[in-house]
Amino acid sequence: MTGMGKVFIVIGVVFIVIGLVWSLFGKLPGDFSFKKGPVTVYFPIMTSIIASVVLTLIFYLISKIR
C-alpha cells in the first residue's frame, strides 16, 4: 500500500469517528432550531464550541509531540 493510500484510510476512519461522535452530541442545550412551515433552520452553536475546543486540544497536543 502506498503512503497516499494509508492517508486516505486514516482520513476515512477519522470521518467515521467524527460522524459517530457528532450523532451523539448533535442536540445539546444551546443548539437552536427554528421551524417555520416547511423550512427548518438549525444552528449547532454549543456543538460547534465543543468541537472547536476538542480539536484545539488535539492539535495542541500534536504540536507538543513534534
Buried (B, 14 or more C-beta within 10 A) or exposed (E): EEEEEEEEEEEEEEEEEEEEBEEEBEEBEEBEEEEEEEEEEEEBEBBEEBBEEEEEEEEEEEEEEE
